[in-house]
């Protein structure tokens, strides 16, 4: 089907096909669901069941800090590994949803549970000491602080 087949205007006397009307209805329904419940569309539906959280990496002279924004996860759902040159973060977010057509609080209302998984791994900007890494999880933010290895620490040199 071409775009012009979905257009209600165009050639005189031409009617929209049933398929084009169904496609437009589907698009409108998807947009309405996205407004009502953004989690239903973002992440899982658009990325095939994967969720991609935001991750920030900052570096100072002595350490590398990784912050992962993991809204909706619990500490037990996060798996973290660190090597001298890489970090890997894996997790699963479970979202409960009320089945369509069922009101919240109604007896017998069916609920569904969806899982959004993610896996992020990336190289460190410097060689780090994984044995001295420290991680905390507070207010849905995972903060990982890893000291740099001695040979990776930056030393400022004065130019004469």
Secondary structure, 3 states (H helix, E strand, C coil): CCHHHHCCCCCCCCCCCHHHHHHHHHHHHHHHHHHHCHHHHCCCCCCCCECCCCEEEEECCCEEEEEEECCCCCHHHEEEEECCCEEEEEEEEEEEEECCCCCCCCCCCCEEEEEEEEEEEEECCCCECHHHCEEEEECCEEEEEEEECHHHCCCCCCCC
